[in-house]
Every structure is written in structure tokens, then in C-alpha cells.
Amino acid sequence: MNITTLYKTLTLALALLVSTGPMGCKKDDNKSKKADGVVLDFGNIKADGCGWVIRIDQIDYSPQNLDEAFKQDNLNVTLTYDQLATRFQCGLAANIGLPQIKVNDIRQVNKDPHRAE
């Protein structure tokens, strides 16, 4: 093997290693998350509202599949969800959209009025 062939082989191997390296360390963004949140009514979509959202850690999410039983304004919930790569475009957030989630499990949380937040 001459020096030119060796150099080309090493360059190709290094390029492949660099380009595939990040794939092996990719974070699993599709892992389900568990959190406490609040269901909020952001108004009728037909009237430029954003419909039902769930606020988790000061971020408003548009749930793709919120069950009718949980469509109550200011309802405290605990949920397991998957964050989706899509955003919901609506009147209040037309320019940026709301991040979407898929609700896997949701339960109402009864807040104790005597407990400090």
C-alpha cells in the first residue's frame, strides 16, 4: 500500500467516524415524561383561541389527545406524556405555535387548600 492510498483510507475512516459519532450518542427525546400540570382553556380555536392546553413548568403545551373528562379550566393534573416534534399553530401563538404533546396517562390532582405552594 503506498502512502497516497494509506492517506486516503485514513481520511475516509476519520470522516466516517466523525459523521457517525453523534448518532451513537443521540439523546432519546421520545422517552415519556411525568409531570404535574394545569389544564387551561385558551379559548375556542374557531375564534382565534388555542383550545385546551396543559401548562407544565411555565410552558404551555397543546395536547393532541386530551380526554373530554379533563377539559376543565384550572384543573390540576399529573400526567405522563411524550413531547412531539410538532407545534400547534393557533391565534394566540400564530407565529411560534405551541409545542404538542401526546398524553399517555392523566389523573386529576386534588390540591390541599391548607398546604403552602
C-alpha contacts under 8 A as a table, 3 or more apart, distances in Angstrom:
res1	aa1	res2	aa2	distance
1	M	5	T	6.37
1	M	6	L	6.57
2	N	5	T	5.53
2	N	6	L	6.30
3	I	6	L	5.04
3	I	7	Y	6.02
4	T	7	Y	5.09
4	T	8	K	6.21
5	T	8	K	5.14
5	T	9	T	6.11
6	L	9	T	5.11
6	L	10	L	6.15
7	Y	10	L	5.23
7	Y	11	T	6.07
8	K	11	T	5.08
8	K	12	L	6.10
9	T	12	L	5.18
9	T	13	A	6.13
10	L	13	A	5.05
10	L	14	L	6.05
11	T	14	L	5.16
11	T	15	A	6.12
12	L	15	A	5.08
12	L	16	L	6.20
13	A	16	L	5.19
13	A	17	L	6.15
14	L	17	L	5.04
14	L	18	V	6.13
15	A	18	V	5.23
15	A	19	S	6.09
16	L	19	S	5.19
16	L	20	T	6.02
17	L	20	T	5.42
17	L	21	G	5.70
18	V	21	G	5.27
18	V	22	P	7.67
19	S	22	P	7.00
20	T	23	M	5.40
20	T	24	G	7.03
21	G	24	G	5.68
21	G	25	C	7.07
22	P	25	C	5.26
22	P	26	K	6.20
23	M	26	K	5.26
28	D	31	K	5.99
29	D	83	Q	7.73
30	N	82	D	6.15
30	N	83	Q	6.81
30	N	84	L	7.71
31	K	82	D	6.56
32	S	80	T	6.33
32	S	81	Y	5.33
32	S	82	D	4.78
32	S	83	Q	7.68
33	K	80	T	5.42
33	K	81	Y	5.39
33	K	82	D	6.30
34	K	78	T	7.32
34	K	79	L	5.61
34	K	80	T	4.29
34	K	81	Y	6.49
35	A	56	I	7.03
35	A	78	T	5.68
35	A	79	L	5.60
35	A	80	T	6.56
36	D	56	I	6.50
36	D	76	N	7.46
36	D	77	V	5.76
36	D	78	T	4.24
36	D	79	L	6.32
37	G	54	I	6.16
37	G	55	R	5.35
37	G	56	I	4.65
37	G	57	D	7.41
37	G	76	N	5.96
37	G	77	V	5.32
37	G	78	T	6.03
37	G	79	L	7.45
38	V	54	I	5.44
38	V	55	R	5.21
38	V	56	I	6.92
38	V	74	N	5.79
38	V	75	L	5.42
38	V	76	N	4.56
38	V	77	V	5.87
39	V	52	W	6.92
39	V	53	V	5.80
39	V	54	I	4.48
39	V	55	R	6.47
39	V	70	F	7.50
39	V	71	K	7.07
39	V	72	Q	6.67
39	V	73	D	5.87
39	V	74	N	5.45
39	V	75	L	5.07
39	V	76	N	6.52
39	V	77	V	7.24
40	L	52	W	5.79
40	L	53	V	5.33
40	L	54	I	6.07
40	L	55	R	7.28
40	L	71	K	7.98
40	L	72	Q	7.14
40	L	73	D	4.66
40	L	74	N	5.31
40	L	75	L	7.18
41	D	50	C	7.97
41	D	51	G	5.91
41	D	52	W	4.77
41	D	53	V	6.47
41	D	71	K	7.75
41	D	72	Q	7.40
41	D	73	D	5.28
41	D	74	N	7.84
42	F	49	G	5.67
42	F	50	C	5.14
42	F	51	G	5.02
42	F	52	W	5.87
42	F	53	V	6.82
43	G	47	A	7.36
43	G	48	D	7.55
43	G	49	G	4.31
43	G	50	C	5.86
43	G	51	G	5.10
43	G	52	W	7.46
44	N	47	A	5.36
44	N	48	D	6.74
44	N	49	G	4.85
44	N	50	C	6.56
44	N	51	G	5.27
45	I	48	D	5.20
45	I	49	G	4.43
45	I	50	C	5.23
45	I	51	G	5.33
45	I	90	C	6.99
45	I	91	G	7.47
46	K	49	G	6.93
47	A	91	G	7.97
48	D	90	C	6.41
48	D	91	G	4.13
48	D	92	L	6.81
49	G	90	C	6.42
49	G	91	G	5.27
49	G	92	L	6.08
50	C	53	V	7.47
50	C	62	S	7.98
50	C	90	C	5.19
50	C	91	G	6.28
50	C	92	L	6.39
50	C	93	A	7.67
52	W	62	S	6.80
52	W	63	P	7.38
52	W	66	L	7.97
52	W	71	K	6.91
53	V	60	D	6.15
53	V	61	Y	5.44
53	V	62	S	4.80
53	V	63	P	6.23
54	I	60	D	5.72
54	I	61	Y	5.27
54	I	62	S	6.54
54	I	63	P	6.89
55	R	58	Q	6.02
55	R	59	I	5.38
55	R	60	D	4.36
55	R	61	Y	6.15
56	I	59	I	5.33
56	I	60	D	6.49
56	I	61	Y	7.53
60	D	98	L	6.70
60	D	99	P	7.48
61	Y	98	L	5.68
61	Y	99	P	5.19
61	Y	100	Q	5.51
61	Y	101	I	6.48
62	S	87	R	7.92
62	S	88	F	6.53
62	S	98	L	5.91
62	S	99	P	6.11
62	S	100	Q	4.67
62	S	101	I	6.21
63	P	66	L	5.73
63	P	100	Q	5.70
63	P	101	I	4.90
63	P	102	K	5.85
63	P	103	V	6.57
64	Q	100	Q	6.50
64	Q	101	I	5.99
64	Q	102	K	5.38
64	Q	103	V	7.27
65	N	102	K	6.20
65	N	103	V	6.20
66	L	70	F	6.82
66	L	71	K	7.27
66	L	103	V	6.79
67	D	70	F	5.67
67	D	71	K	7.00
68	E	71	K	5.29
69	A	72	Q	7.66
70	F	75	L	7.42
70	F	108	Q	7.83
72	Q	75	L	5.62
75	L	108	Q	7.16
75	L	109	V	7.99
76	N	108	Q	5.96
76	N	109	V	5.30
76	N	110	N	7.03
76	N	111	K	7.42
77	V	106	I	6.62
77	V	107	R	5.44
77	V	108	Q	4.37
77	V	109	V	4.87
78	T	106	I	5.81
78	T	107	R	5.44
78	T	108	Q	6.46
78	T	109	V	6.38
79	L	103	V	7.08
79	L	104	N	7.40
79	L	105	D	5.40
79	L	106	I	4.22
79	L	107	R	6.32
80	T	103	V	6.25
80	T	104	N	5.41
80	T	105	D	5.08
80	T	106	I	6.48
81	Y	101	I	6.36
81	Y	102	K	5.51
81	Y	103	V	4.47
81	Y	104	N	5.14
81	Y	105	D	6.97
82	D	101	I	5.57
82	D	102	K	5.22
82	D	103	V	6.67
82	D	104	N	7.33
83	Q	99	P	7.67
83	Q	100	Q	6.31
83	Q	101	I	4.48
83	Q	102	K	6.50
84	L	87	R	7.92
84	L	99	P	7.27
84	L	100	Q	5.48
84	L	101	I	5.31
84	L	102	K	6.96
85	A	99	P	7.58
85	A	100	Q	7.29
86	T	99	P	6.34
86	T	100	Q	5.83
87	R	96	I	7.89
87	R	97	G	5.27
87	R	98	L	5.13
87	R	99	P	4.43
87	R	100	Q	5.33
88	F	97	G	5.02
88	F	98	L	5.00
88	F	99	P	6.33
88	F	100	Q	6.26
89	Q	93	A	6.34
89	Q	94	A	5.17
89	Q	95	N	7.50
89	Q	96	I	7.18
89	Q	97	G	4.31
89	Q	98	L	6.56
90	C	93	A	5.38
90	C	94	A	4.91
90	C	97	G	6.37
90	C	98	L	7.85
91	G	94	A	5.09
93	A	96	I	5.65
93	A	97	G	4.78
93	A	98	L	6.50
94	A	97	G	5.49
103	V	106	I	6.93
111	K	115	R	7.96
112	D	115	R	5.45
113	P	116	A	7.89
